[in-house]
Amino acid sequence: MDSKYIGLILAICSSILIGVSFVITKKGLQQASSESQAFASDSHRYLRSPIWWTGLITMVSGEILNFIGYTFAPAILITPLGALSVIIGAILATLFLKEKLGPIGIIGCLLSVIGAVIIVLHAPEDPEVASVEELVSYMLQPGFIVYFVLVILITAGMIWKVVPRWGKTKVIVYVTICSLIGSLSVMAIKAFGIAVRLTAGGNNQFKQPSTYVFGFMCIIFILTQVNYFNKALDTFSTNVVNPIYFVFFTTATIIASAIMYRGWHTANPVNTASLICGFIIIFIGVYLLDSVARKTKGSRPIPIPPVASASSLHRHDSKSNQSQQTTSIIMIDTETKQHVLVNSKRIEDHCGSTLTKVSCRRKRRAFSV
């Protein structure tokens, strides 16, 4: 069989595995959330879930097949097939997670994938790199150093200031962190992969300090990606997270490559125009998907057994206490990240002594009691 077709088969299998992994991972997060009555990604409780680990292993297997596929077929054939993982994930999420996108979400998903494929097909090829030293020389260029520092500063700023305020309500927050760090992890993985390949060929690269630096960077960047990608999946619909992440990650990686290799390496005006059109289509698609995400906020109710209302804590007779027993729920306040006990019939008892009437009304609107 022609090596090109082997590469295509590997890429298709990779997309299937990655698409399936999104749904399995989401199932593991849902299981952990139901056990802890909170977002599982906040406490990393999902690390105890066998389902979540199954999803992670499935995703890693898909990425390995995709990496092997690049050795058999050119990137221009392999990379666009990554869009299949988004489509497969959306279909499986609809079937097994009961997630609905609606007409606007479907259009946004398709536009995002189409725009990303257009960009990938018309993006220029990166120059061939034969050694770790050559790749290091590209990375030490002033342009890429500035990009690297900006990504680190922006990511740190978002984790410190943006995530606590908008992380649970805006899907772009978590996805942006994953994508920016992902663009750096791709470069680190490429360098470490070259070192391993050369070492396997008899030229030991593990004598070079840069090899260990790239290995350490891979670990840090991948752990950061996994952490915030799980937060995104735990908080928002899989059908919204997947296409936005695919678009942002692809775009950030292409921009990082263009900066590192100092240009697009193309003089074809058709490719340039196609890239611009692709970015415009992506912007429209992501805007539509973000509008869908805004309709579904991060707060969610978790039923718990009936508990006594606040008034029943006072020493009344047993009959009075029993009459105050009502069904309550715990809501996760996305702005304060606290568990708030809300009683559907006696909310005034909870608000009257400690909150103003205005804040009580705000609580009622926020939690839709």
N, C-alpha and C positions, 0 to 999 in steps of 0.2 A: 504494500500500500504506500502511496505517495506520502512523504512526511507532512505535506501541507494538510492532508485530510486527517492524519493522526493528531496534529495540533488542533484542528477544528473540533474533533471528537472530544479531546481532552478539555477544551474550552467550554463546550456544551455541558459536559458532565460537571465541570466546575461550577457553572452557573446554576445548575439544578441543585447541587449540594449547598451552595451558598443561599439560594432562595429558600430551601427547606430549613436551613439552619436558623434563619430569621424567625420562623414560626416556632421552632422547637425552643429557641432561646426565650421568646416571649412567653411561651407556656411555663417554662421554668421560673421566670420572673413573676408571673401571675400566681403560681403555686406558693412561692416564697412570700409574696405580698399578702395572700390570704391567711397565711400562718402567723405573720407578724402584725397584721392589721395596720400596715403602713407601706410606704414605698420601699420595696426590698433593696433597691439600689442605694438607698441612703445608709443602710446599715451593712451592706454587702452580705446580707443573709442568703442571697442566691448562690453563694459559693458552697452552701451545704446541699444544694439541690442537684440530684443526679440528672434531672431533665436538662437543667441549664448546662451542665458539663457536656452532655450529649450534643447540645446545640453548638457549643464552642468547638468540640472535636470535629463536628460536621463542617463547620465553617473553615477550620484550619485545613481539613482535608481538601475542601474545594479550592482554597488559595494555593495549596501545594500543586494540585492538578493544573491550575491556571499558570503557575510559574513554570511547570514542565512544558506546558503547551507553547510557551514563548520560544523554547529551544527547537521546536519542530516547524513552526509557522511564523510568518512575519507579524509584527505587532498590529499592523493595520487590519489584519483579519481577526486576531484574537481579542483585542480590546473592545470593539463594539459589542461582542457577544456577552460582555459583562452586563449589558442592559437586560438580558434575559433573566438574570437573577431578580431584578426588580419586578418584572411581569409575573414570574413564577411565585415570588413572595406575595404579591398582591392577590393572586388567585387562591393560594393556600390560606392566606389570612382571612379571606372572605368565607372559605369553606370551613375552616377549623377554629378560627378565632371570632367568627361572626362580626367582623369589622366591615363597615360599609363606607365607601368613599363618596357615593353620590355622583351625579353627572359632572359637577364642577371638579371634584377630586379626580375622576377618571380622565377628564381632559387635561388637567394639570399634570397628572402622572405621565400621560402620553407625550405631552409637549416637553416635559423635562427630559425624558428618555430620548426623544427625537433630537432635541437640541444637543444633548451630550454626544450622541452618535455622530452628528454632523461635525462637531468639534474634533472628535477623535479621528474621523476619517480624513479631515483636512489639516490636522496638526502635523507639523514637520517632524521628520524622524530625528531622534537624538543621535549625535555622533557616537561611533563605536568606541568604547573604553576598554583597554586591554589590561590595565593594571590598577592596583589600589592607589599607587602614587599619582597616576594620571587623574584619577577621580578626585583625589585630595587637592590637586592643583586647581581643578575647576571650583571646588568648594571654598578655596581660600581666596577667590576673587572678591573684590570689594562689594560687588552687587549681591552675591549670594550671602556674604557675611551680614550685610544690612538686612536682607530678607530673613535670615535665620534669627537675628536679634529681634526684629519686629514681631515675628511669629511667637517667640518666647514671651516677649513683653505683653503682647495682645492677649495671648492665652492666659498668662498669669493674672492680668487685669480682669479678664472675664470670669475666671474662677473665683477671684477675690470679691469682685463687686457685682458683676452681672448675674452670675448663677444664683446667688441667694435671693435676688429680687425677681428675676424673670425666668429662671430655669424651668420652673414648673408650669409656666403659662405660654412660653414661646419656644417652639420646637427648634428654631434656628440657633438658639443659644448653644445647646449641647452639640448639635450637628456641626456648627462652626468650629468648635474646639476640636472635635474629632477630625475634621477635614484639614485644618491647619497643621495639627500635629502629624496627621497622616502624610501630608506632603513631605515632611521632614523624614518620617520613618521610611518612606519609599527610597529616599536617597541613601539612608543608612543601611537599609536591607540590601540595596544594590551593591554598595561598597563591601559589605560583609560577604555577600554571595560571591563576588569576584575573588575575594580572599580565599574562600573555601574552595572555589573551582581551581584556582592556581595551586593551592596546597595539594589538592587531589591529583593534580598533574605533575607533582614533584617539586614545585617551587614553593617552599614553606613560607607562608605569609604571616604566620603566627609569631615570627621573630620581630615583626614590626609593631610598635606601640599603637599605631593608628588602627590596626585590626581590632584590638581590645576596646579602643574608644568607640568604634562603630558598633561592636557587639553590645556594649553598655547602653549606647544610644538606642539601639533596637529595643532592648528590654524596657527602658523607661518610656519610650514613645508608644510602644504597643500596649503596655499596661494602662497608660493614660487614655488611649483610644478605646480600649475595651471598657474601661470604667465609665466614660461619658457616653459611649454608645449604648451601654446597658441602661443608663439613666434615661436616655431618650426613648428607648423601647419600653421601659417600665412606665413612663409617663404618658406617652402619646401612641397613637395608632400606628401599627406596623406599616400600613398602606401610606401613611404620611411620611414616616421617618425614612423608609428605604429609598424612595426616589430622590428626596432632597439630599440625603447623604451621598448617593451615587453621583449626583450632579456636583455638589460642593467638593467632594473628594477628587473627582476627575478634573475639575477646573483648577483646584489648588495645586494638584500634581503637575498639570501642564504648565502653569505659571511658574512654579518652582523650577521645572526643567528648563524653561525658556530663560530664566534668570541665570541659572547655573551655567548653561552652555552659551550664554551671551547672545541671545537672539533666536528668532524663529527658523533661521536657516532655510528661508524660502523667498523667492522673488516672484512667485506666481500670484497675480492679483486675484485670481479666482479663489485660491485657498484663503487669502486674507479676507475677502468679502464673505466667504462661507463661514469663517470663524466668527466674524462679527454677527452674522445672521444667527448662528448657533447660540451665541451668548444672549441675544435678544429673545430667542425662543425659550431658552432656559429661564431667563428672568420672568417671563410671563407665566411659565409653568410653575415655578417655585412660588410666585405670588399667589396663584390660585390654590396651591397646596397649603400655603401658610394661612390663607383665609379659612380653609377647612379646619386646620389645627386650632385657630382662634375660637372656633365655635365649640370646641371640646377642651375645656380647661383641665388643669392638672388635678383639681380637687375631686375626690370620689368618696362616696359613702361606703362604710364597711359595717354591716349589721353585727350587733352583739346581743347577747341575751338581755331580757328586761332588767332594768336596774331602778333603784329608787330615785325619785326626783329630789331636788335640793331641799324642798320643804319637809320631806320625810326624814331628814336627818335630825330635825328637832324632836324633842320628846313630847309627842302627842300620844293619844291612845292608839291601840293597834288597829282599830277600825279606820281611823283617819289615815294612818300610815298606809294601809292596804289600798285605800282609795287613791293615793298619790302614785301608786305603782304604774308606770307607763313604759311603753317601748321607746328606747332611745337609740341613737346612732352616734358613731364617732365620725367626725369630719376632719380632714386634714387641711388646715388653713395654709394655703400655698404661700401667703405673704409672710406669715410669722413662723411657718414650719412647726406648728404646735398641733397636738391633738385636742380638739375642742369637743366637749360633751354637750350635745344639743338635745333637749327634751322637746318632743313634738307638741306637747300639750302645756308644758309649764316653762316656756322659755323666759317668761317674765321673772320667774323665780331665779333663773340663772343670771339675768341681766340686771335686775332691779337694784341690788345692793352694791354692785361693783362697777357697773357700766352706766354711762349716761343714756338717755333715751335715744339720742342720735346714734350712738354706737350700737344699741340694741337693734335699731331698724337696719343698720348696715349689716349686722350679723344675720338678720333674717333674710335680707336680700342676697347676701353672699352664699348662704347655705341653702336657700330655697326651702325653708321650713314651712 
